[in-house]
Amino acid sequence: MDTDDGVTASRYRLFSQRWFWLLVLHAVVSQMVTVLLRINTSYRALEIQLDPAWLAIFTVAFSLFPLLFGITAGRATDHYGERPTLIIGAGAVLLSALGFLVYGDTVLGLLACNVLLGIGHVCGMLGEQSIASKNGPSGQRDRIFGYYTVFVSLGQVLSPMLIGAVSGDAVIPDTWAVFLWTAVIAGLLLAVSIPIRSSPRPVSTEPAKPAGSILSLFHIPGMTGAILASVVVLTSTDLLLVYLPALGTERHIEAATIGTLLSLRAAASMLSRLSFHGLILWVGRERLIVGSIALAAVSVAALPIEMPLWTMGALVLVAGFVLGLSLPLTLAWVSELSPFEVRSTVISLRLVGNRLGQTIIPTLAGMMVAWVGIAGIFWWAGATLGLVGFTTARTFRKQATPAPKP
């Protein structure tokens, strides 16, 4: 249960907690199946000779529908617990994986399966992050989210490696075989979701407070800045995941090599999340967030420049490391700002913001593909990262400035 007791927090043994290991196992499997399906969607679209602009449409299909029910799912999770949310999400992912196998050679099938995948993914992320935010001492929140996101990165490392193993030296992998493997992994995800228990609720003698309006959550100091930063960072990571295969195909880089680059990005994110606590002590949370976003802007924008493969790999490593830093920091930041009884709702608000970014930015990116080509996607992502780095710095300055005395 959540507590502010510093002594309890210091003695809390996170790695002996059953809920933690079930959480991170779910995170690894969920990320594996989601990343596999999203990368393979890009390759299948190219395999059936669709225009690269369709990649943006599939990204919007993955992101758009959860906007319609995300907040409702958050309120339901606060009321009923995380277990039903996780089971529903895993069921949607399994249906999506089976759908890709049967209907993945048509545009309509790819669109419908990406919608199902988006629903399942947002339910899984909501349930996972709600569990991480409501279990353990509040003094360990940074640590809990840090290790949770390490395992998220582990799932992202493993999935491109599977594509590399299936594809060999082919530019486009055997997409049917990849879809078959993801269906098996999706079945495992559902099996993992069933034994997970919902978070314990705090015992209180006071009557429950009304949830209040969603707009009232934005009045919490720092909430808007934290959500904006997480939206842009996640969307930029998402664009890297979707469009790096397209960039590789355009430059005749083998699918196994692109899979290795994506695994390097995820491994760098995992390394950053293992070391972020020491980096916070050394640099400070505010400087670490702003600096990592600024460095991400430069590294992502430079990726489409003609360069040797080892240089491209180095840039992907840098981008993965710095993009990986801000996720656990903003998750912990949002969690600390949120009252316990509406914490799942606040997390769903953040996820809806992420989905909104994944809807608007890829739409604009798809327009840029027709205008300036695949390179424009990376330049756009770099520009938005630079802008949000500036706005995040302003948010921290406003919080640090003392309020004028009446």
C-alpha positions as CSV (number, residue, x, y, z in Angstrom):
1,M,0.0,0.0,0.0
2,D,1.1,3.6,-0.7
3,T,2.9,5.2,2.2
4,D,5.0,8.3,2.9
5,D,7.0,6.6,5.7
6,G,10.6,7.1,4.8
7,V,11.8,4.3,7.0
8,T,9.4,1.9,5.5
9,A,10.4,3.0,2.0
10,S,14.1,2.4,2.7
11,R,13.5,-1.1,4.0
12,Y,11.0,-2.0,1.2
13,R,12.2,-5.1,-0.7
14,L,10.9,-4.5,-4.2
15,F,12.4,-7.6,-5.8
16,S,10.7,-9.9,-3.3
17,Q,7.2,-8.6,-4.2
18,R,4.9,-11.0,-6.1
19,W,3.0,-8.1,-7.7
20,F,6.2,-6.6,-9.1
21,W,7.3,-9.7,-10.9
22,L,3.9,-10.3,-12.4
23,L,3.8,-6.7,-13.5
24,V,7.2,-6.8,-15.2
25,L,6.5,-10.2,-16.8
26,H,3.3,-8.7,-18.3
27,A,5.2,-5.6,-19.5
28,V,7.9,-7.7,-21.3
29,V,5.3,-9.9,-23.1
30,S,3.0,-7.0,-23.9
31,Q,5.9,-4.9,-25.4
32,M,7.1,-7.9,-27.4
33,V,3.8,-8.6,-29.1
34,T,3.0,-4.9,-29.7
35,V,6.3,-3.9,-31.1
36,L,6.4,-7.1,-33.3
37,L,3.0,-6.3,-34.8
38,R,3.7,-2.7,-35.4
39,I,7.1,-3.3,-37.1
40,N,5.6,-6.1,-39.1
41,T,2.7,-3.9,-40.2
42,S,5.2,-1.6,-41.8
43,Y,6.9,-4.5,-43.6
44,R,3.6,-6.0,-44.7
45,A,2.5,-2.7,-46.1
46,L,5.7,-2.4,-48.1
47,E,5.4,-6.0,-49.1
48,I,2.0,-5.5,-50.7
49,Q,3.4,-2.3,-52.3
50,L,1.4,0.3,-50.4
51,D,2.6,3.9,-50.5
52,P,4.7,4.8,-47.4
53,A,2.1,7.4,-46.5
54,W,-0.1,4.4,-45.4
55,L,2.3,3.9,-42.5
56,A,1.0,7.1,-41.0
57,I,-2.6,6.0,-41.5
58,F,-1.9,2.7,-39.7
59,T,-0.3,4.6,-36.8
60,V,-3.4,6.8,-36.6
61,A,-5.6,3.7,-36.6
62,F,-3.5,2.3,-33.7
63,S,-3.8,5.6,-31.8
64,L,-7.2,7.2,-32.6
65,F,-9.8,4.8,-31.1
66,P,-8.4,4.8,-27.5
67,L,-9.0,8.6,-27.5
68,L,-12.8,7.8,-27.4
69,F,-12.8,5.6,-24.3
70,G,-9.4,6.2,-22.5
71,I,-10.7,8.4,-19.7
72,T,-13.7,6.1,-19.1
73,A,-11.3,3.1,-18.9
74,G,-9.2,5.1,-16.3
75,R,-12.2,5.8,-14.1
76,A,-13.4,2.2,-14.4
77,T,-9.9,1.0,-13.4
78,D,-10.0,3.3,-10.3
79,H,-13.4,1.7,-9.4
80,Y,-13.0,-2.0,-10.4
81,G,-9.2,-2.4,-10.2
82,E,-6.5,-3.2,-12.8
83,R,-7.1,-7.0,-13.3
84,P,-10.2,-6.6,-15.5
85,T,-8.5,-3.9,-17.6
86,L,-5.5,-6.1,-18.2
87,I,-7.5,-9.1,-19.2
88,I,-9.7,-7.1,-21.6
89,G,-6.5,-5.6,-23.1
90,A,-4.8,-8.9,-23.5
91,G,-7.9,-10.3,-25.2
92,A,-8.0,-7.4,-27.7
93,V,-4.3,-8.0,-28.5
94,L,-4.9,-11.7,-29.1
95,L,-7.8,-10.9,-31.4
96,S,-5.6,-8.4,-33.3
97,A,-2.7,-10.9,-33.7
98,L,-5.1,-13.6,-35.1
99,G,-6.7,-10.9,-37.4
100,F,-3.3,-10.0,-38.8
101,L,-2.8,-13.7,-39.7
102,V,-6.1,-14.0,-41.6
103,Y,-6.7,-10.5,-43.0
104,G,-3.2,-8.9,-42.9
105,D,-2.9,-8.9,-46.7
106,T,-5.6,-6.2,-47.2
107,V,-5.6,-2.5,-46.3
108,L,-8.9,-2.9,-44.4
109,G,-7.6,-5.8,-42.4
110,L,-4.4,-3.9,-41.5
111,L,-6.5,-0.9,-40.4
112,A,-8.9,-3.0,-38.3
113,C,-6.2,-5.0,-36.6
114,N,-4.3,-1.9,-35.7
115,V,-7.4,-0.4,-34.1
116,L,-7.8,-3.6,-32.0
117,L,-4.1,-3.6,-31.2
118,G,-4.3,0.1,-30.0
119,I,-7.2,-0.7,-27.7
120,G,-5.4,-3.7,-26.2
121,H,-2.2,-1.8,-25.8
122,V,-3.7,1.2,-24.1
123,C,-5.6,-1.1,-21.6
124,G,-2.4,-3.0,-20.9
125,M,-0.4,0.2,-20.3
126,L,-3.1,1.7,-18.1
127,G,-3.3,-1.4,-16.0
128,E,0.5,-1.7,-15.6
129,Q,1.1,1.9,-14.8
130,S,-1.8,2.0,-12.4
131,I,-0.3,-1.0,-10.5
132,A,3.2,0.6,-10.4
133,S,1.7,3.9,-9.1
134,K,-0.5,2.3,-6.3
135,N,1.8,-0.4,-4.9
136,G,4.9,0.2,-2.6
137,P,5.9,3.2,-0.7
138,S,5.6,6.6,-2.4
139,G,9.3,7.3,-1.5
140,Q,10.2,4.5,-3.9
141,R,8.0,5.7,-6.8
142,D,11.0,6.7,-9.0
143,R,12.6,3.4,-8.4
144,I,9.5,1.4,-9.1
145,F,8.8,3.2,-12.4
146,G,12.5,3.0,-13.2
147,Y,12.7,-0.8,-13.0
148,Y,9.3,-1.2,-14.6
149,T,10.4,0.7,-17.7
150,V,13.6,-1.3,-17.7
151,F,11.5,-4.4,-18.4
152,V,9.4,-2.4,-20.9
153,S,12.7,-1.8,-22.8
154,L,13.6,-5.5,-22.5
155,G,10.4,-6.4,-24.4
156,Q,11.3,-3.9,-27.0
157,V,14.8,-5.3,-27.3
158,L,13.6,-8.9,-27.8
159,S,11.0,-8.3,-30.4
160,P,13.2,-6.9,-33.2
161,M,15.7,-9.7,-32.5
162,L,12.9,-12.2,-33.4
163,I,12.3,-10.4,-36.7
164,G,16.0,-10.6,-37.4
165,A,16.1,-14.3,-36.7
166,V,13.1,-14.9,-39.0
167,S,14.3,-12.7,-41.9
168,G,18.0,-13.6,-42.2
169,D,19.6,-11.3,-44.8
170,A,16.3,-10.4,-46.6
171,V,15.3,-6.7,-46.9
172,I,11.7,-7.6,-46.0
173,P,11.2,-10.5,-43.6
174,D,8.7,-13.4,-43.8
175,T,5.8,-11.3,-42.5
176,W,3.4,-14.3,-42.2
177,A,5.9,-16.2,-40.0
178,V,6.3,-13.1,-37.8
179,F,2.5,-12.7,-37.4
180,L,2.3,-16.4,-36.4
181,W,4.9,-15.9,-33.7
182,T,3.1,-12.8,-32.4
183,A,-0.2,-14.8,-32.1
184,V,1.6,-17.3,-29.9
185,I,3.1,-14.6,-27.7
186,A,-0.4,-12.8,-27.5
187,G,-1.8,-16.0,-26.1
188,L,0.9,-16.0,-23.5
189,L,0.0,-12.4,-22.6
190,L,-3.6,-13.4,-21.8
191,A,-2.3,-16.2,-19.6
192,V,0.0,-13.8,-17.7
193,S,-2.9,-11.3,-17.2
194,I,-5.2,-13.7,-15.3
195,P,-3.2,-14.2,-12.1
196,I,-2.5,-10.5,-11.6
197,R,-4.3,-9.0,-8.6
198,S,-5.7,-5.5,-8.5
199,S,-4.0,-3.0,-6.3
200,P,-5.1,-2.7,-2.6
201,R,-7.3,0.3,-1.8
202,P,-6.4,2.5,1.1
203,V,-8.6,2.1,4.2
204,S,-10.3,5.4,5.0
205,T,-13.1,6.4,7.4
206,E,-13.8,9.5,5.3
207,P,-16.6,9.5,2.7
208,A,-15.3,9.1,-0.9
209,K,-14.7,12.4,-2.7
210,P,-16.3,12.9,-6.1
211,A,-13.9,12.4,-9.0
212,G,-14.3,15.9,-10.3
213,S,-13.9,17.1,-13.9
214,I,-11.0,16.1,-16.1
215,L,-10.2,19.8,-16.7
216,S,-9.6,20.2,-13.0
217,L,-6.6,17.9,-13.2
218,F,-4.8,20.3,-15.5
219,H,-5.0,22.9,-12.6
220,I,-2.4,20.8,-10.7
221,P,0.9,22.7,-11.0
222,G,3.3,21.0,-13.4
223,M,0.7,18.4,-14.7
224,T,0.3,20.0,-18.2
225,G,4.1,20.3,-18.7
226,A,4.6,16.6,-17.6
227,I,1.9,15.3,-19.9
228,L,3.1,17.4,-22.8
229,A,6.7,16.2,-22.4
230,S,5.6,12.5,-22.2
231,V,3.4,12.9,-25.3
232,V,6.2,14.2,-27.5
233,V,8.8,11.9,-26.3
234,L,6.6,8.8,-26.7
235,T,5.4,10.0,-30.2
236,S,9.0,10.6,-31.3
237,T,9.9,7.1,-30.1
238,D,6.9,5.7,-32.0
239,L,7.9,7.5,-35.2
240,L,11.4,6.0,-34.9
241,L,9.8,2.5,-34.5
242,V,7.5,2.9,-37.5
243,Y,9.7,4.8,-40.0
244,L,13.1,3.4,-39.4
245,P,12.1,0.2,-41.4
246,A,10.8,2.5,-44.2
247,L,14.1,4.4,-44.2
248,G,16.0,1.1,-44.3
249,T,14.0,-0.2,-47.2
250,E,14.5,3.1,-49.1
251,R,18.3,2.7,-48.6
252,H,18.3,-1.0,-49.2
253,I,19.4,-1.9,-45.7
254,E,18.5,-5.5,-44.7
255,A,15.6,-6.1,-42.3
256,A,18.0,-7.9,-39.9
257,T,20.2,-4.8,-39.7
258,I,17.2,-2.5,-39.0
259,G,16.0,-5.0,-36.4
260,T,19.5,-4.8,-34.8
261,L,19.3,-1.0,-34.8
262,L,15.9,-1.0,-33.1
263,S,17.2,-3.5,-30.6
264,L,20.1,-1.2,-29.9
265,R,17.7,1.7,-29.3
266,A,15.7,-0.4,-26.8
267,A,18.9,-1.6,-25.1
268,A,20.1,1.9,-24.8
269,S,16.8,2.9,-23.2
270,M,17.1,0.0,-20.8
271,L,20.6,1.1,-19.8
272,S,19.5,4.6,-19.2
273,R,16.7,3.4,-17.0
274,L,19.1,1.3,-15.0
275,S,21.3,4.3,-14.4
276,F,18.8,7.1,-14.2
277,H,18.7,7.2,-10.3
278,G,22.4,8.0,-10.2
279,L,22.0,10.5,-13.0
280,I,19.2,12.3,-11.0
281,L,21.6,12.6,-8.0
282,W,24.4,13.9,-10.2
283,V,22.5,16.2,-12.6
284,G,19.1,16.8,-11.0
285,R,15.7,15.8,-12.3
286,E,14.8,19.0,-14.1
287,R,18.1,19.4,-15.9
288,L,18.1,15.7,-16.8
289,I,14.7,15.9,-18.4
290,V,15.4,19.1,-20.4
291,G,18.9,18.0,-21.4
292,S,17.8,14.5,-22.6
293,I,15.0,16.0,-24.7
294,A,17.3,18.5,-26.3
295,L,19.9,15.8,-27.1
296,A,17.2,13.6,-28.5
297,A,16.0,16.4,-30.8
298,V,19.5,16.6,-32.4
299,S,20.1,12.8,-32.7
300,V,16.7,12.0,-34.2
301,A,16.9,14.9,-36.7
302,A,20.3,13.8,-37.9
303,L,19.3,10.1,-38.6
304,P,18.2,10.6,-42.3
305,I,21.6,12.2,-43.2
306,E,23.7,10.0,-45.5
307,M,26.3,8.4,-43.2
308,P,28.1,5.1,-42.6
309,L,26.0,2.4,-40.9
310,W,28.1,2.5,-37.7
311,T,27.4,6.3,-37.4
312,M,23.7,5.6,-37.8
313,G,24.0,3.0,-35.1
314,A,25.7,5.4,-32.8
315,L,22.9,8.0,-33.4
316,V,20.2,5.4,-32.7
317,L,22.0,4.5,-29.4
318,V,22.1,8.1,-28.3
319,A,18.5,8.7,-29.2
320,G,17.4,5.5,-27.4
321,F,19.4,6.4,-24.3
322,V,18.1,10.0,-23.9
323,L,14.5,9.2,-25.0
324,G,14.5,6.4,-22.4
325,L,15.4,8.7,-19.6
326,S,12.3,10.9,-19.6
327,L,9.6,8.2,-19.5
328,P,10.1,6.9,-15.9
329,L,10.8,10.5,-14.7
330,T,7.6,11.8,-16.2
331,L,5.6,8.8,-15.0
332,A,6.8,9.2,-11.4
333,W,6.2,13.0,-11.7
334,V,2.6,12.6,-12.8
335,S,2.0,9.9,-10.1
336,E,3.3,12.1,-7.3
337,L,1.1,15.0,-8.4
338,S,-2.1,12.7,-8.5
339,P,-4.4,12.0,-5.6
340,F,-4.5,8.2,-4.9
341,E,-8.3,7.8,-5.6
342,V,-8.0,9.2,-9.2
343,R,-4.5,8.0,-10.0
344,S,-5.7,5.6,-12.7
345,T,-7.8,8.4,-14.2
346,V,-4.7,10.7,-14.4
347,I,-2.7,7.9,-16.0
348,S,-5.4,7.4,-18.6
349,L,-5.4,11.1,-19.2
350,R,-1.7,10.9,-19.9
351,L,-2.2,7.9,-22.2
352,V,-5.0,9.7,-24.1
353,G,-2.6,12.6,-24.5
354,N,0.0,10.2,-25.9
355,R,-2.6,8.8,-28.3
356,L,-3.6,12.3,-29.4
357,G,0.0,13.0,-30.2
358,Q,0.3,9.7,-32.0
359,T,-2.7,10.7,-34.1
360,I,-1.9,14.3,-34.9
361,I,1.8,14.1,-35.4
362,P,1.9,11.0,-37.7
363,T,-1.0,12.7,-39.8
364,L,1.2,15.7,-40.3
365,A,4.2,13.4,-40.8
366,G,2.3,11.4,-43.5
367,M,1.7,14.7,-45.4
368,M,5.4,15.5,-45.1
369,V,6.3,12.1,-46.7
370,A,4.5,13.1,-49.9
371,W,6.3,16.4,-49.8
372,V,9.9,15.8,-48.7
373,G,10.1,12.0,-48.3
374,I,10.9,9.8,-45.3
375,A,13.6,12.1,-44.1
376,G,11.0,14.8,-43.3
377,I,9.5,12.5,-40.6
378,F,12.8,12.6,-38.6
379,W,13.3,16.3,-39.1
380,W,9.7,16.9,-37.9
381,A,10.3,14.7,-34.8
382,G,13.5,16.5,-34.0
383,A,11.8,19.9,-34.3
384,T,8.9,18.9,-32.0
385,L,11.4,17.5,-29.4
386,G,13.3,20.8,-29.5
387,L,10.1,22.8,-28.9
388,V,8.9,20.6,-26.0
389,G,12.4,20.8,-24.5
390,F,12.0,24.6,-24.4
391,T,8.4,24.5,-22.9
392,T,9.5,21.9,-20.3
393,A,12.3,24.2,-19.2
394,R,9.8,27.1,-18.9
395,T,7.5,24.8,-16.8
396,F,10.3,24.1,-14.3
397,R,11.3,27.8,-14.1
398,K,7.7,28.7,-13.3
399,Q,7.6,26.1,-10.5
400,A,10.9,27.3,-9.1
401,T,9.8,30.9,-9.0
402,P,8.2,31.7,-5.6
403,A,4.6,33.1,-5.7
404,P,4.4,36.8,-5.0
405,K,3.3,37.7,-1.5
406,P,-0.2,39.2,-1.1
